C-alpha cells in the first residue's frame, strides 16, 4: 500500500504533536523536515509546498496557530514568520470522518 497523501500526513503529524502531554503543537519547519524526509523530497520548492499546504489547512480551520516567531534565516529565510500549529477539534473530527485516524 502506498503512502498517505501529504495533506493527510501533515494532519497526522500535527495531531501526534498536539496530543502529547505538552499539547503545544509543532513548528512548521519541523513538519516540513519530517515530510521531506518521509516522502524523499528536497529543496526550496518542496519546503514551500508544505507551507502552502499548511496555509490551506489553516484556512479550512483544521489547524490553528499557537505561537509565531520570526525566522532568523535558519529555516525558510530571514524575516519570514514561523508558525507553531496545533490540530483543532474540527480538524480531528474531519480526520475521523475521512478515515485518516
Rosetta blueprint (number, residue, H / E / L):
1 X L
2 X L
3 X L
4 X L
5 X L
6 X H
7 X H
8 X H
9 X H
10 X H
11 X H
12 X H
13 X H
14 X H
15 X H
16 X H
17 X H
18 X H
19 X L
20 X L
21 X L
22 X L
23 X L
24 X L
25 X L
26 X E
27 X E
28 X H
29 X H
30 X H
31 X H
32 X H
33 X H
34 X H
35 X H
36 X H
37 X H
38 X H
39 X L
40 X L
41 X L
42 X L
43 X L
44 X H
45 X H
46 X H
47 X H
48 X H
49 X H
50 X H
51 X H
52 X H
53 X H
54 X H
55 X H
56 X H
57 X H
58 X H
59 X H
60 X L
61 X L
62 X L
63 X E
64 X E
65 X E
66 X E
67 X E
68 X E
69 X E
70 X E
71 X L
72 X L
73 X L
74 X L
75 X L
76 X L
77 X L
78 X L
79 X L
80 X L
81 X E
82 X E
83 X E
84 X E
85 X E
86 X E
87 X E
88 X L
89 X H
90 X H
91 X H
92 X H
93 X H
94 X H
95 X H
96 X H
97 X H
98 X H
99 X L
100 X L
101 X L
